[in-house]
């Protein structure tokens, strides 16, 4: 269970970093090279969520989606 929480924490950081990279590219007129780490972080985010316990991941997805 503790491992699952660690995965969620890492996934959250990856999601925020990926979204920030895209935001910086669009809003701060950063180089298109900012999109590369953004894509890598968002892929890492998706991958990490596949590593979480299925029961806990389902609850997290429901809470995240506001359901």
CHARMM internal coordinates of N, CA and C (Angstrom, degrees):
IC EDIT
DIST 1 N 1 CA 1.4477
DIST 1 CA 1 C 1.5321
ANGL 1 N 1 CA 1 C 110.98
DIST 1 C 2 N 1.3275
ANGL 1 CA 1 C 2 N 117.11
DIHE 1 N 1 CA 1 C 2 N -41.13
DIST 2 N 2 CA 1.4616
ANGL 1 C 2 N 2 CA 120.39
DIHE 1 CA 1 C 2 N 2 CA 178.78
DIST 2 CA 2 C 1.5280
ANGL 2 N 2 CA 2 C 109.56
DIHE 1 C 2 N 2 CA 2 C -63.97
DIST 2 C 3 N 1.3293
ANGL 2 CA 2 C 3 N 116.82
DIHE 2 N 2 CA 2 C 3 N -37.11
DIST 3 N 3 CA 1.4622
ANGL 2 C 3 N 3 CA 120.18
DIHE 2 CA 2 C 3 N 3 CA 177.93
DIST 3 CA 3 C 1.5245
ANGL 3 N 3 CA 3 C 110.27
DIHE 2 C 3 N 3 CA 3 C -61.87
DIST 3 C 4 N 1.3226
ANGL 3 CA 3 C 4 N 117.59
DIHE 3 N 3 CA 3 C 4 N -38.76
DIST 4 N 4 CA 1.4595
ANGL 3 C 4 N 4 CA 121.57
DIHE 3 CA 3 C 4 N 4 CA 179.32
DIST 4 CA 4 C 1.5201
ANGL 4 N 4 CA 4 C 110.86
DIHE 3 C 4 N 4 CA 4 C -63.82
DIST 4 C 5 N 1.3303
ANGL 4 CA 4 C 5 N 116.96
DIHE 4 N 4 CA 4 C 5 N -42.05
DIST 5 N 5 CA 1.4625
ANGL 4 C 5 N 5 CA 119.42
DIHE 4 CA 4 C 5 N 5 CA 177.78
DIST 5 CA 5 C 1.5198
ANGL 5 N 5 CA 5 C 111.13
DIHE 4 C 5 N 5 CA 5 C -63.41
DIST 5 C 6 N 1.3183
ANGL 5 CA 5 C 6 N 117.02
DIHE 5 N 5 CA 5 C 6 N -38.61
DIST 6 N 6 CA 1.4593
ANGL 5 C 6 N 6 CA 120.85
DIHE 5 CA 5 C 6 N 6 CA 175.98
DIST 6 CA 6 C 1.5123
ANGL 6 N 6 CA 6 C 111.85
DIHE 5 C 6 N 6 CA 6 C -61.50
DIST 6 C 7 N 1.3161
ANGL 6 CA 6 C 7 N 115.75
DIHE 6 N 6 CA 6 C 7 N -40.39
DIST 7 N 7 CA 1.4575
ANGL 6 C 7 N 7 CA 120.21
DIHE 6 CA 6 C 7 N 7 CA 177.95
DIST 7 CA 7 C 1.5233
ANGL 7 N 7 CA 7 C 109.98
DIHE 6 C 7 N 7 CA 7 C -63.06
DIST 7 C 8 N 1.3364
ANGL 7 CA 7 C 8 N 116.74
DIHE 7 N 7 CA 7 C 8 N -42.75
DIST 8 N 8 CA 1.4661
ANGL 7 C 8 N 8 CA 119.99
DIHE 7 CA 7 C 8 N 8 CA 178.99
DIST 8 CA 8 C 1.5258
ANGL 8 N 8 CA 8 C 111.75
DIHE 7 C 8 N 8 CA 8 C -63.37
DIST 8 C 9 N 1.3182
ANGL 8 CA 8 C 9 N 117.18
DIHE 8 N 8 CA 8 C 9 N -38.34
DIST 9 N 9 CA 1.4668
ANGL 8 C 9 N 9 CA 120.60
DIHE 8 CA 8 C 9 N 9 CA 178.71
DIST 9 CA 9 C 1.5267
ANGL 9 N 9 CA 9 C 110.13
DIHE 8 C 9 N 9 CA 9 C -65.61
DIST 9 C 10 N 1.3173
ANGL 9 CA 9 C 10 N 116.98
DIHE 9 N 9 CA 9 C 10 N -46.28
DIST 10 N 10 CA 1.4716
ANGL 9 C 10 N 10 CA 120.17
DIHE 9 CA 9 C 10 N 10 CA 177.64
DIST 10 CA 10 C 1.5212
ANGL 10 N 10 CA 10 C 111.23
DIHE 9 C 10 N 10 CA 10 C -62.63
DIST 10 C 11 N 1.3211
ANGL 10 CA 10 C 11 N 116.60
DIHE 10 N 10 CA 10 C 11 N -41.27
DIST 11 N 11 CA 1.4641
ANGL 10 C 11 N 11 CA 120.47
DIHE 10 CA 10 C 11 N 11 CA 178.60
DIST 11 CA 11 C 1.5197
ANGL 11 N 11 CA 11 C 110.83
DIHE 10 C 11 N 11 CA 11 C -62.50
DIST 11 C 12 N 1.3168
ANGL 11 CA 11 C 12 N 117.17
DIHE 11 N 11 CA 11 C 12 N -39.51
DIST 12 N 12 CA 1.4657
ANGL 11 C 12 N 12 CA 120.42
DIHE 11 CA 11 C 12 N 12 CA 178.96
DIST 12 CA 12 C 1.5229
ANGL 12 N 12 CA 12 C 111.13
DIHE 11 C 12 N 12 CA 12 C -63.36
DIST 12 C 13 N 1.3238
ANGL 12 CA 12 C 13 N 116.55
DIHE 12 N 12 CA 12 C 13 N -44.01
DIST 13 N 13 CA 1.4626
ANGL 12 C 13 N 13 CA 119.56
DIHE 12 CA 12 C 13 N 13 CA 177.67
DIST 13 CA 13 C 1.5308
ANGL 13 N 13 CA 13 C 111.38
DIHE 12 C 13 N 13 CA 13 C -62.61
DIST 13 C 14 N 1.3219
ANGL 13 CA 13 C 14 N 116.66
DIHE 13 N 13 CA 13 C 14 N -41.92
DIST 14 N 14 CA 1.4645
ANGL 13 C 14 N 14 CA 120.33
DIHE 13 CA 13 C 14 N 14 CA 179.49
DIST 14 CA 14 C 1.5287
ANGL 14 N 14 CA 14 C 110.85
DIHE 13 C 14 N 14 CA 14 C -63.81
DIST 14 C 15 N 1.3204
ANGL 14 CA 14 C 15 N 116.69
DIHE 14 N 14 CA 14 C 15 N -40.16
DIST 15 N 15 CA 1.4641
ANGL 14 C 15 N 15 CA 120.03
DIHE 14 CA 14 C 15 N 15 CA 179.44
DIST 15 CA 15 C 1.5249
ANGL 15 N 15 CA 15 C 111.09
DIHE 14 C 15 N 15 CA 15 C -65.12
DIST 15 C 16 N 1.3144
ANGL 15 CA 15 C 16 N 116.70
DIHE 15 N 15 CA 15 C 16 N -46.27
DIST 16 N 16 CA 1.4599
ANGL 15 C 16 N 16 CA 120.32
DIHE 15 CA 15 C 16 N 16 CA -179.41
DIST 16 CA 16 C 1.5274
ANGL 16 N 16 CA 16 C 110.45
DIHE 15 C 16 N 16 CA 16 C -63.61
DIST 16 C 17 N 1.3221
ANGL 16 CA 16 C 17 N 116.92
DIHE 16 N 16 CA 16 C 17 N -43.53
DIST 17 N 17 CA 1.4629
ANGL 16 C 17 N 17 CA 120.25
DIHE 16 CA 16 C 17 N 17 CA 179.62
DIST 17 CA 17 C 1.5280
ANGL 17 N 17 CA 17 C 111.37
DIHE 16 C 17 N 17 CA 17 C -63.31
DIST 17 C 18 N 1.3213
ANGL 17 CA 17 C 18 N 116.84
DIHE 17 N 17 CA 17 C 18 N -42.71
DIST 18 N 18 CA 1.4571
ANGL 17 C 18 N 18 CA 120.34
DIHE 17 CA 17 C 18 N 18 CA 179.16
DIST 18 CA 18 C 1.5098
ANGL 18 N 18 CA 18 C 112.37
DIHE 17 C 18 N 18 CA 18 C -64.82
DIST 18 C 19 N 1.3099
ANGL 18 CA 18 C 19 N 116.58
DIHE 18 N 18 CA 18 C 19 N -44.21
DIST 19 N 19 CA 1.4672
ANGL 18 C 19 N 19 CA 120.35
DIHE 18 CA 18 C 19 N 19 CA 179.03
DIST 19 CA 19 C 1.5225
ANGL 19 N 19 CA 19 C 111.00
DIHE 18 C 19 N 19 CA 19 C -66.97
DIST 19 C 20 N 1.3341
ANGL 19 CA 19 C 20 N 117.10
DIHE 19 N 19 CA 19 C 20 N -37.77
DIST 20 N 20 CA 1.4594
ANGL 19 C 20 N 20 CA 119.72
DIHE 19 CA 19 C 20 N 20 CA 177.90
DIST 20 CA 20 C 1.5188
ANGL 20 N 20 CA 20 C 111.27
DIHE 19 C 20 N 20 CA 20 C -63.39
DIST 20 C 21 N 1.3249
ANGL 20 CA 20 C 21 N 117.29
DIHE 20 N 20 CA 20 C 21 N -39.98
DIST 21 N 21 CA 1.4631
ANGL 20 C 21 N 21 CA 120.01
DIHE 20 CA 20 C 21 N 21 CA -179.91
DIST 21 CA 21 C 1.5261
ANGL 21 N 21 CA 21 C 110.94
DIHE 20 C 21 N 21 CA 21 C -61.06
DIST 21 C 22 N 1.3162
ANGL 21 CA 21 C 22 N 117.20
DIHE 21 N 21 CA 21 C 22 N -43.12
DIST 22 N 22 CA 1.4634
ANGL 21 C 22 N 22 CA 120.22
DIHE 21 CA 21 C 22 N 22 CA 177.59
DIST 22 CA 22 C 1.5257
ANGL 22 N 22 CA 22 C 110.85
DIHE 21 C 22 N 22 CA 22 C -66.80
DIST 22 C 23 N 1.3246
ANGL 22 CA 22 C 23 N 116.66
DIHE 22 N 22 CA 22 C 23 N -41.71
DIST 23 N 23 CA 1.4575
ANGL 22 C 23 N 23 CA 121.12
DIHE 22 CA 22 C 23 N 23 CA 179.19
DIST 23 CA 23 C 1.5266
ANGL 23 N 23 CA 23 C 110.27
DIHE 22 C 23 N 23 CA 23 C -61.89
DIST 23 C 24 N 1.3344
ANGL 23 CA 23 C 24 N 116.84
DIHE 23 N 23 CA 23 C 24 N -44.44
DIST 24 N 24 CA 1.4665
ANGL 23 C 24 N 24 CA 120.82
DIHE 23 CA 23 C 24 N 24 CA 179.96
DIST 24 CA 24 C 1.5285
ANGL 24 N 24 CA 24 C 110.76
DIHE 23 C 24 N 24 CA 24 C -62.65
DIST 24 C 25 N 1.3163
ANGL 24 CA 24 C 25 N 116.98
DIHE 24 N 24 CA 24 C 25 N -39.39
DIST 25 N 25 CA 1.4616
ANGL 24 C 25 N 25 CA 120.32
DIHE 24 CA 24 C 25 N 25 CA 178.29
DIST 25 CA 25 C 1.5248
ANGL 25 N 25 CA 25 C 111.09
DIHE 24 C 25 N 25 CA 25 C -61.85
DIST 25 C 26 N 1.3216
ANGL 25 CA 25 C 26 N 116.59
DIHE 25 N 25 CA 25 C 26 N -45.43
DIST 26 N 26 CA 1.4631
ANGL 25 C 26 N 26 CA 120.74
DIHE 25 CA 25 C 26 N 26 CA -175.76
DIST 26 CA 26 C 1.5240
ANGL 26 N 26 CA 26 C 112.23
DIHE 25 C 26 N 26 CA 26 C -79.44
DIST 26 C 27 N 1.3156
ANGL 26 CA 26 C 27 N 117.49
DIHE 26 N 26 CA 26 C 27 N -47.90
DIST 27 N 27 CA 1.4686
ANGL 26 C 27 N 27 CA 121.19
DIHE 26 CA 26 C 27 N 27 CA -171.91
DIST 27 CA 27 C 1.5179
ANGL 27 N 27 CA 27 C 114.29
DIHE 26 C 27 N 27 CA 27 C -88.54
DIST 27 C 28 N 1.3210
ANGL 27 CA 27 C 28 N 117.56
DIHE 27 N 27 CA 27 C 28 N -30.68
DIST 28 N 28 CA 1.4608
ANGL 27 C 28 N 28 CA 120.53
DIHE 27 CA 27 C 28 N 28 CA -177.17
DIST 28 CA 28 C 1.5195
ANGL 28 N 28 CA 28 C 112.46
DIHE 27 C 28 N 28 CA 28 C -104.60
DIST 28 C 29 N 1.3317
ANGL 28 CA 28 C 29 N 115.43
DIHE 28 N 28 CA 28 C 29 N 7.17
DIST 29 N 29 CA 1.4726
ANGL 28 C 29 N 29 CA 121.21
DIHE 28 CA 28 C 29 N 29 CA 179.94
DIST 29 CA 29 C 1.5240
ANGL 29 N 29 CA 29 C 112.84
DIHE 28 C 29 N 29 CA 29 C 53.88
DIST 29 C 30 N 1.3183
ANGL 29 CA 29 C 30 N 115.26
DIHE 29 N 29 CA 29 C 30 N 41.61
DIST 30 N 30 CA 1.4666
ANGL 29 C 30 N 30 CA 119.89
DIHE 29 CA 29 C 30 N 30 CA 176.38
DIST 30 CA 30 C 1.5227
ANGL 30 N 30 CA 30 C 109.69
DIHE 29 C 30 N 30 CA 30 C -76.18
DIST 30 C 31 N 1.3051
ANGL 30 CA 30 C 31 N 115.44
DIHE 30 N 30 CA 30 C 31 N 166.73
DIST 31 N 31 CA 1.4597
ANGL 30 C 31 N 31 CA 122.61
DIHE 30 CA 30 C 31 N 31 CA -179.94
DIST 31 CA 31 C 1.5369
ANGL 31 N 31 CA 31 C 110.76
DIHE 30 C 31 N 31 CA 31 C -61.65
DIST 31 C 32 N 1.3402
ANGL 31 CA 31 C 32 N 116.39
DIHE 31 N 31 CA 31 C 32 N 149.05
DIST 32 N 32 CA 1.4682
ANGL 31 C 32 N 32 CA 118.83
DIHE 31 CA 31 C 32 N 32 CA 175.03
DIST 32 CA 32 C 1.5305
ANGL 32 N 32 CA 32 C 113.03
DIHE 31 C 32 N 32 CA 32 C -59.33
DIST 32 C 33 N 1.3120
ANGL 32 CA 32 C 33 N 117.29
DIHE 32 N 32 CA 32 C 33 N -17.57
DIST 33 N 33 CA 1.4656
ANGL 32 C 33 N 33 CA 120.48
DIHE 32 CA 32 C 33 N 33 CA 177.50
DIST 33 CA 33 C 1.5225
ANGL 33 N 33 CA 33 C 111.78
DIHE 32 C 33 N 33 CA 33 C -64.90
DIST 33 C 34 N 1.3254
ANGL 33 CA 33 C 34 N 118.03
DIHE 33 N 33 CA 33 C 34 N -17.56
DIST 34 N 34 CA 1.4641
ANGL 33 C 34 N 34 CA 121.70
DIHE 33 CA 33 C 34 N 34 CA 174.86
DIST 34 CA 34 C 1.5199
ANGL 34 N 34 CA 34 C 110.83
DIHE 33 C 34 N 34 CA 34 C -65.65
DIST 34 C 35 N 1.3184
ANGL 34 CA 34 C 35 N 117.13
DIHE 34 N 34 CA 34 C 35 N -22.02
DIST 35 N 35 CA 1.4621
ANGL 34 C 35 N 35 CA 120.30
DIHE 34 CA 34 C 35 N 35 CA -178.91
DIST 35 CA 35 C 1.5298
ANGL 35 N 35 CA 35 C 111.96
DIHE 34 C 35 N 35 CA 35 C -71.88
DIST 35 C 36 N 1.3120
ANGL 35 CA 35 C 36 N 117.11
DIHE 35 N 35 CA 35 C 36 N -26.19
DIST 36 N 36 CA 1.4695
ANGL 35 C 36 N 36 CA 120.37
DIHE 35 CA 35 C 36 N 36 CA -178.98
DIST 36 CA 36 C 1.5266
ANGL 36 N 36 CA 36 C 111.29
DIHE 35 C 36 N 36 CA 36 C -63.64
DIST 36 C 37 N 1.3412
ANGL 36 CA 36 C 37 N 118.71
DIHE 36 N 36 CA 36 C 37 N -55.14
DIST 37 N 37 CA 1.4690
ANGL 36 C 37 N 37 CA 117.02
DIHE 36 CA 36 C 37 N 37 CA 177.39
DIST 37 CA 37 C 1.5292
ANGL 37 N 37 CA 37 C 112.01
DIHE 36 C 37 N 37 CA 37 C -66.11
DIST 37 C 38 N 1.3324
ANGL 37 CA 37 C 38 N 116.57
DIHE 37 N 37 CA 37 C 38 N -27.39
DIST 38 N 38 CA 1.4600
ANGL 37 C 38 N 38 CA 119.38
DIHE 37 CA 37 C 38 N 38 CA 176.56
DIST 38 CA 38 C 1.5087
ANGL 38 N 38 CA 38 C 111.90
DIHE 37 C 38 N 38 CA 38 C -62.15
DIST 38 C 39 N 1.3187
ANGL 38 CA 38 C 39 N 116.27
DIHE 38 N 38 CA 38 C 39 N -45.51
DIST 39 N 39 CA 1.4663
ANGL 38 C 39 N 39 CA 120.75
DIHE 38 CA 38 C 39 N 39 CA 178.84
DIST 39 CA 39 C 1.5295
ANGL 39 N 39 CA 39 C 110.02
DIHE 38 C 39 N 39 CA 39 C -66.46
DIST 39 C 40 N 1.3187
ANGL 39 CA 39 C 40 N 116.98
DIHE 39 N 39 CA 39 C 40 N -42.67
DIST 40 N 40 CA 1.4654
ANGL 39 C 40 N 40 CA 120.79
DIHE 39 CA 39 C 40 N 40 CA 179.67
DIST 40 CA 40 C 1.5283
ANGL 40 N 40 CA 40 C 110.42
DIHE 39 C 40 N 40 CA 40 C -60.12
DIST 40 C 41 N 1.3205
ANGL 40 CA 40 C 41 N 116.65
DIHE 40 N 40 CA 40 C 41 N -44.31
DIST 41 N 41 CA 1.4693
ANGL 40 C 41 N 41 CA 120.02
DIHE 40 CA 40 C 41 N 41 CA -179.98
DIST 41 CA 41 C 1.5199
ANGL 41 N 41 CA 41 C 111.93
DIHE 40 C 41 N 41 CA 41 C -65.02
DIST 41 C 42 N 1.3306
ANGL 41 CA 41 C 42 N 117.67
DIHE 41 N 41 CA 41 C 42 N -40.17
DIST 42 N 42 CA 1.4593
ANGL 41 C 42 N 42 CA 119.43
DIHE 41 CA 41 C 42 N 42 CA -179.40
DIST 42 CA 42 C 1.5287
ANGL 42 N 42 CA 42 C 111.67
DIHE 41 C 42 N 42 CA 42 C -71.29
DIST 42 C 43 N 1.3233
ANGL 42 CA 42 C 43 N 117.40
DIHE 42 N 42 CA 42 C 43 N -32.80
DIST 43 N 43 CA 1.4630
ANGL 42 C 43 N 43 CA 120.20
DIHE 42 CA 42 C 43 N 43 CA 174.04
DIST 43 CA 43 C 1.5307
ANGL 43 N 43 CA 43 C 109.36
DIHE 42 C 43 N 43 CA 43 C -67.52
DIST 43 C 44 N 1.3278
ANGL 43 CA 43 C 44 N 116.63
DIHE 43 N 43 CA 43 C 44 N -42.30
DIST 44 N 44 CA 1.4600
ANGL 43 C 44 N 44 CA 120.63
DIHE 43 CA 43 C 44 N 44 CA 176.92
DIST 44 CA 44 C 1.5268
ANGL 44 N 44 CA 44 C 110.67
DIHE 43 C 44 N 44 CA 44 C -60.87
DIST 44 C 45 N 1.3153
ANGL 44 CA 44 C 45 N 117.17
DIHE 44 N 44 CA 44 C 45 N -41.23
DIST 45 N 45 CA 1.4632
ANGL 44 C 45 N 45 CA 122.28
DIHE 44 CA 44 C 45 N 45 CA 176.81
DIST 45 CA 45 C 1.5270
ANGL 45 N 45 CA 45 C 110.69
DIHE 44 C 45 N 45 CA 45 C -56.73
DIST 45 C 46 N 1.3238
ANGL 45 CA 45 C 46 N 116.30
DIHE 45 N 45 CA 45 C 46 N -49.92
DIST 46 N 46 CA 1.4696
ANGL 45 C 46 N 46 CA 120.14
DIHE 45 CA 45 C 46 N 46 CA -179.46
DIST 46 CA 46 C 1.5242
ANGL 46 N 46 CA 46 C 110.80
DIHE 45 C 46 N 46 CA 46 C -63.92
DIST 46 C 47 N 1.3178
ANGL 46 CA 46 C 47 N 117.19
DIHE 46 N 46 CA 46 C 47 N -42.30
DIST 47 N 47 CA 1.4655
ANGL 46 C 47 N 47 CA 121.10
DIHE 46 CA 46 C 47 N 47 CA 179.77
DIST 47 CA 47 C 1.5307
ANGL 47 N 47 CA 47 C 110.87
DIHE 46 C 47 N 47 CA 47 C -62.45
DIST 47 C 48 N 1.3238
ANGL 47 CA 47 C 48 N 116.56
DIHE 47 N 47 CA 47 C 48 N -46.24
DIST 48 N 48 CA 1.4673
ANGL 47 C 48 N 48 CA 119.58
DIHE 47 CA 47 C 48 N 48 CA -178.51
DIST 48 CA 48 C 1.5179
ANGL 48 N 48 CA 48 C 111.56
DIHE 47 C 48 N 48 CA 48 C -60.13
DIST 48 C 49 N 1.3160
ANGL 48 CA 48 C 49 N 117.20
DIHE 48 N 48 CA 48 C 49 N -36.98
DIST 49 N 49 CA 1.4606
ANGL 48 C 49 N 49 CA 118.96
DIHE 48 CA 48 C 49 N 49 CA 179.32
DIST 49 CA 49 C 1.5277
ANGL 49 N 49 CA 49 C 111.85
DIHE 48 C 49 N 49 CA 49 C -67.04
DIST 49 C 50 N 1.3228
ANGL 49 CA 49 C 50 N 117.30
DIHE 49 N 49 CA 49 C 50 N -25.66
DIST 50 N 50 CA 1.4701
ANGL 49 C 50 N 50 CA 118.63
DIHE 49 CA 49 C 50 N 50 CA 176.41
DIST 50 CA 50 C 1.5293
ANGL 50 N 50 CA 50 C 110.94
DIHE 49 C 50 N 50 CA 50 C -73.96
DIST 50 C 51 N 1.3166
ANGL 50 CA 50 C 51 N 117.67
DIHE 50 N 50 CA 50 C 51 N -17.46
DIST 51 N 51 CA 1.4576
ANGL 50 C 51 N 51 CA 121.86
DIHE 50 CA 50 C 51 N 51 CA -179.33
DIST 51 CA 51 C 1.5273
ANGL 51 N 51 CA 51 C 112.26
DIHE 50 C 51 N 51 CA 51 C -86.90
DIST 51 C 52 N 1.3290
ANGL 51 CA 51 C 52 N 117.74
DIHE 51 N 51 CA 51 C 52 N -12.14
DIST 52 N 52 CA 1.4643
ANGL 51 C 52 N 52 CA 121.67
DIHE 51 CA 51 C 52 N 52 CA -178.02
DIST 52 CA 52 C 1.5254
ANGL 52 N 52 CA 52 C 110.15
DIHE 51 C 52 N 52 CA 52 C -77.36
DIST 52 C 53 N 1.3229
ANGL 52 CA 52 C 53 N 115.34
DIHE 52 N 52 CA 52 C 53 N 155.52
DIST 53 N 53 CA 1.4543
ANGL 52 C 53 N 53 CA 121.90
DIHE 52 CA 52 C 53 N 53 CA 175.93
DIST 53 CA 53 C 1.5258
ANGL 53 N 53 CA 53 C 109.07
DIHE 52 C 53 N 53 CA 53 C -56.70
DIST 53 C 54 N 1.3223
ANGL 53 CA 53 C 54 N 117.14
DIHE 53 N 53 CA 53 C 54 N 132.63
DIST 54 N 54 CA 1.4600
ANGL 53 C 54 N 54 CA 122.15
DIHE 53 CA 53 C 54 N 54 CA -173.49
DIST 54 CA 54 C 1.5251
ANGL 54 N 54 CA 54 C 112.23
DIHE 53 C 54 N 54 CA 54 C -59.35
DIST 54 C 55 N 1.3130
ANGL 54 CA 54 C 55 N 117.90
DIHE 54 N 54 CA 54 C 55 N -43.10
DIST 55 N 55 CA 1.4597
ANGL 54 C 55 N 55 CA 120.44
DIHE 54 CA 54 C 55 N 55 CA -178.28
DIST 55 CA 55 C 1.5288
ANGL 55 N 55 CA 55 C 110.98
DIHE 54 C 55 N 55 CA 55 C -62.81
DIST 55 C 56 N 1.3085
ANGL 55 CA 55 C 56 N 116.89
DIHE 55 N 55 CA 55 C 56 N -45.57
DIST 56 N 56 CA 1.4562
ANGL 55 C 56 N 56 CA 120.55
DIHE 55 CA 55 C 56 N 56 CA -179.88
DIST 56 CA 56 C 1.5266
ANGL 56 N 56 CA 56 C 111.21
DIHE 55 C 56 N 56 CA 56 C -70.64
DIST 56 C 57 N 1.3139
ANGL 56 CA 56 C 57 N 117.45
DIHE 56 N 56 CA 56 C 57 N -35.71
DIST 57 N 57 CA 1.4634
ANGL 56 C 57 N 57 CA 120.52
DIHE 56 CA 56 C 57 N 57 CA 179.84
DIST 57 CA 57 C 1.5287
ANGL 57 N 57 CA 57 C 110.23
DIHE 56 C 57 N 57 CA 57 C -64.41
DIST 57 C 58 N 1.3238
ANGL 57 CA 57 C 58 N 117.43
DIHE 57 N 57 CA 57 C 58 N -40.20
DIST 58 N 58 CA 1.4564
ANGL 57 C 58 N 58 CA 120.25
DIHE 57 CA 57 C 58 N 58 CA 178.88
DIST 58 CA 58 C 1.5095
ANGL 58 N 58 CA 58 C 111.80
DIHE 57 C 58 N 58 CA 58 C -61.06
DIST 58 C 59 N 1.3182
ANGL 58 CA 58 C 59 N 116.95
DIHE 58 N 58 CA 58 C 59 N -42.02
DIST 59 N 59 CA 1.4665
ANGL 58 C 59 N 59 CA 120.48
DIHE 58 CA 58 C 59 N 59 CA 177.48
DIST 59 CA 59 C 1.5256
ANGL 59 N 59 CA 59 C 111.09
DIHE 58 C 59 N 59 CA 59 C -65.43
DIST 59 C 60 N 1.3288
ANGL 59 CA 59 C 60 N 115.98
DIHE 59 N 59 CA 59 C 60 N -40.37
DIST 60 N 60 CA 1.4616
ANGL 59 C 60 N 60 CA 119.39
DIHE 59 CA 59 C 60 N 60 CA 179.46
DIST 60 CA 60 C 1.5260
ANGL 60 N 60 CA 60 C 111.03
DIHE 59 C 60 N 60 CA 60 C -65.22
DIST 60 C 61 N 1.3202
ANGL 60 CA 60 C 61 N 117.17
DIHE 60 N 60 CA 60 C 61 N -41.49
DIST 61 N 61 CA 1.4583
ANGL 60 C 61 N 61 CA 119.85
DIHE 60 CA 60 C 61 N 61 CA 178.14
DIST 61 CA 61 C 1.5205
ANGL 61 N 61 CA 61 C 110.72
DIHE 60 C 61 N 61 CA 61 C -62.39
DIST 61 C 62 N 1.3235
ANGL 61 CA 61 C 62 N 117.09
DIHE 61 N 61 CA 61 C 62 N -40.84
DIST 62 N 62 CA 1.4618
ANGL 61 C 62 N 62 CA 120.69
DIHE 61 CA 61 C 62 N 62 CA 179.95
DIST 62 CA 62 C 1.5353
ANGL 62 N 62 CA 62 C 110.21
DIHE 61 C 62 N 62 CA 62 C -65.04
DIST 62 C 63 N 1.3136
ANGL 62 CA 62 C 63 N 117.20
DIHE 62 N 62 CA 62 C 63 N -44.19
DIST 63 N 63 CA 1.4659
ANGL 62 C 63 N 63 CA 120.26
DIHE 62 CA 62 C 63 N 63 CA 178.86
DIST 63 CA 63 C 1.5196
ANGL 63 N 63 CA 63 C 110.32
DIHE 62 C 63 N 63 CA 63 C -66.29
DIST 63 C 64 N 1.3043
ANGL 63 CA 63 C 64 N 116.44
DIHE 63 N 63 CA 63 C 64 N -40.31
DIST 64 N 64 CA 1.4615
ANGL 63 C 64 N 64 CA 121.24
DIHE 63 CA 63 C 64 N 64 CA -178.53
DIST 64 CA 64 C 1.5313
ANGL 64 N 64 CA 64 C 110.50
DIHE 63 C 64 N 64 CA 64 C -65.46
DIST 64 C 65 N 1.3073
ANGL 64 CA 64 C 65 N 116.86
DIHE 64 N 64 CA 64 C 65 N -36.19
DIST 65 N 65 CA 1.4585
ANGL 64 C 65 N 65 CA 121.25
DIHE 64 CA 64 C 65 N 65 CA 178.99
DIST 65 CA 65 C 1.5086
ANGL 65 N 65 CA 65 C 113.62
DIHE 64 C 65 N 65 CA 65 C -82.97
DIST 65 C 66 N 1.3181
ANGL 65 CA 65 C 66 N 117.64
DIHE 65 N 65 CA 65 C 66 N -3.47
DIST 66 N 66 CA 1.4525
ANGL 65 C 66 N 66 CA 121.27
DIHE 65 CA 65 C 66 N 66 CA 178.08
DIST 66 CA 66 C 1.5152
ANGL 66 N 66 CA 66 C 114.16
DIHE 65 C 66 N 66 CA 66 C 77.68
DIST 66 C 67 N 1.3268
ANGL 66 CA 66 C 67 N 116.52
DIHE 66 N 66 CA 66 C 67 N 20.80
DIST 67 N 67 CA 1.4558
ANGL 66 C 67 N 67 CA 120.02
DIHE 66 CA 66 C 67 N 67 CA -178.41
DIST 67 CA 67 C 1.5112
ANGL 67 N 67 CA 67 C 109.77
DIHE 66 C 67 N 67 CA 67 C -92.63
END
COOR INIT
IC SEED 1 N 1 CA 1 C
IC BUILD
